[in-house]
Amino acid sequence: MKIRQQGNSLVVTVPSRFDFKAGDEVIAVKGRDHSITYVPKMSHPFKDKAISFDHEDEAFNDMTAGREEI
């Protein structure tokens, strides 16, 4: 793939085999080794029904108080 300039932006063409569609929104994350990862943008993760924040499996010990004086 080649990076090309379009106006004041740099553009990388995404191959169609990656299943992105025109208009999809992504967030680009730059890694320490200058790699770039594209992550689908979520509007609001706490309102998205497809995301589950299930905490039933969390284990707590019997110590319910910290170091505070009660």
N, C-alpha and C positions, 0 to 999 in steps of 0.2 A: 504494500500500500504506500501511496505517496501523500505527503502533506502538501496542500496547495493553498494559495492565498485567495480569499474572496473578500474584497473591500478591506476592512481593517481586521478581519478574522482569519484564522487558519482553519482549514477544513480537512477532515479525514473521511473518506468514503467508507461506509460500513457495508460489507458484503451481504447480499440478501439471505445467505444461508444462516445468518445470526438471528433471524426471525424478528428483527425490528421492523416497525411500520413507519411510514412517513407521518410525522406529527407526534411520535412517541417522545416523551420527555425523560431525560436521563441526567444523572449527576456524575461528573467526572471526578475521580479521586486519584491524586498523584501519589505513587509509592516512593519509597526512599531511593529505589534504584531507577527512578524516572519512568517507571512503568505507569500506565494509565488504565484504570478500571472504570467501566461505565456501569452504573447502578440505576435501575429504573426508579424514577422519582415517585414518591408517595405523597399524596396530598396531605393526609393527616393520619399517622399510624394508629392513633388511639380511636379513630372513628371508622377505620377500615374493618369491615366484618370478616375479611379473609385472614386477618392477623389475630392470633390468640395469645393472650398474656395469661396463661394458666399457671397458677402458683400452688396448686394443691400438693405437688410433690416436694415442696420445700420442707426440710427437716429442721426443727428447732430443738435445742436441748432444753432441759427442765429449768435452766436458770433464766428466770423472766426479768430479773433486775440486773442492772449494771453496777457500777461502783458508787452510784449516788446514795445519799443517806435518805432513808424513808422514815 
